[in-house]
Amino acid sequence: MGRTALTGPATEYIAGELRAQQARRGWTLDDIVKRTGIKRSTVDRALRGESAIAVEVIIPLCQGMGLDVARLISEAASLR
């Protein structure tokens, strides 16, 4: 089974929400890495919205950062 990713405005929206949560919590990139177990480079790319964010990355990021993954994806999907 291939990886599923959101792109374009959805990626930008998710990246913005992740950055906003990071700022609200005052977390560093390394704090997020520790909380999620995701590689630093992957977290960095997700926060910058540089490329499509795979569902396999969105879920642990949201869980580790205290965001509702279903709400976030639903909101992002409505931007298409």
Secondary structure as GFF3:
##gff-version 3
##sequence-region A 1 80
A	DSSP	beta_strand	5	6	.	.	.	ID=ss1
A	DSSP	alpha_helix	9	25	.	.	.	ID=ss2
A	DSSP	alpha_helix	29	36	.	.	.	ID=ss3
A	DSSP	alpha_helix	40	48	.	.	.	ID=ss4
A	DSSP	beta_strand	53	54	.	.	.	ID=ss5
A	DSSP	alpha_helix	55	65	.	.	.	ID=ss6
A	DSSP	alpha_helix	69	77	.	.	.	ID=ss7
###
